[in-house]
Every structure is written in C-alpha cells, then in structure tokens.
Amino acid sequence: MKKLILKLRTLAGPLSVVAIAFAVWSFRSHLFSKSTESIIAAKNTSNSKTEKQTVLEVGEKARKNLGLIVAQAKLQTQWRSVFIPGEIADQSGL
C-alpha cells in the first residue's frame, strides 16, 4: 500500500502537467481565437498607416564625402566582451 501511494505521489506532478496541457489544447479555439484575430487586424491597420518605404540613392561624390565603401559582405567571426562588476566570495566551510 505504501509503495502504491509513493508511486502516485511521484506521478502526480507529470500527470497534472499533461492534464493541463490537454485541457489547453482542447479549448484552444475558445481561448485564443478572439485575441489572435484582433492582433492580426491591428497589425494590418498599423502597417498600412505608418509604414512608408523610401529609397535613398547616394551618388559617387556623396559616397566619397561620407567615406562609404561598397563591397560584398564576408562571413567572419565577431567577438564581444562584456565587463560586469562583481565580487567572488568563498562559501564558508568549503
């Protein structure tokens, strides 16, 4: 009897996660239908009003004045360092 209770306790967590996931999957159309439709509608209206594409052509003289170099991009490795202030301390007793 004790072994059975122990097994049920160890399975309670994973079984509850599976049950919640199944419930969300079953009711996904009710839970997410209105929100995704409104988000898509909001994106469509905002893109048409605010998004304007403009093309800027830079002449040869302007490129020389700005120091722009036009070349084909090459794949290379880039390293970045981040300095974070901190302090290293020992744990007592170790």
N, C-alpha and C positions, 0 to 999 in steps of 0.2 A: 504494500500500500504506500509506503514511504517513497519507494522508487517511482511509482506512478505519479505521485504529487511532485517529485523533483523533476521528472521529465516534462510535466505540464507547465511548471514554472519556467523552465528553460525555453519552451516553445511559445510561451505567451507573448513575448515581445515580437518575434518574427511573424507570428500569426496575426497579431493586431496590425502590423505594418502592411501585410498582404491584404487584410480585410479593408483597411482604409484606402489602399491603392485601388482595389477592386470597386469600392463604392465611388471613388472619384471618377474612375474610368466609366462606370455605368451611367453616371449622371453628368458626364462632361458636356453634353449638348445643352443641358439646362443651366449648368454653372458658367460656361464660357461663351455661349452664343451671342448674347447681347453685348458683352464687353468687346469681343473681337470685331463685331460689326461696327460698333461705334468708333473703335480705334482706326479701322481701315477707312471709314468715312472721314474721320478727322485728318488723316494723312493725305487723302485725296484732295480735300479742300485746302489744306495748308500748302501743299506743294504747288498747286495751280496759282495761288495768290502771291506767294513770296519768292518762289524760285524763278530767277531770271538768269539765263546763261548769256554771258558776253564773252566774245573772243577778243583778246588783246594781241595785236601784231606788233612786234618790236623790230624796228628797222636796223640796218647794219651799223649806222652811226650811233644809235642808242645802245646797241649791244656793246660797242667799244667803250662808250662813256660809262656804262654800268659795270663793265668788266665781266660780262656774261660769256661763258664758254659753252658752246653747244657740242656735245659729244654723246656717244652711245653709252648707256648705263652698263656697268660691270658688276657682277656679283662678287662681294667681298665680305670679310668678317669685320664686325664692328664691336669694340669692347667699350663698356661703360662702367665707371666706378661710382659708387655712392658712399659718401663718408657720413656715418651716423655716430654721433657722440654717445658714449656709453661707458659702463664700468663693469669689469669682470670681478666677481667675488666668489670665494670658495664657500662650499657648504660646510658648516662646522661638523666635525666628527668623521669626515671622509679623508 
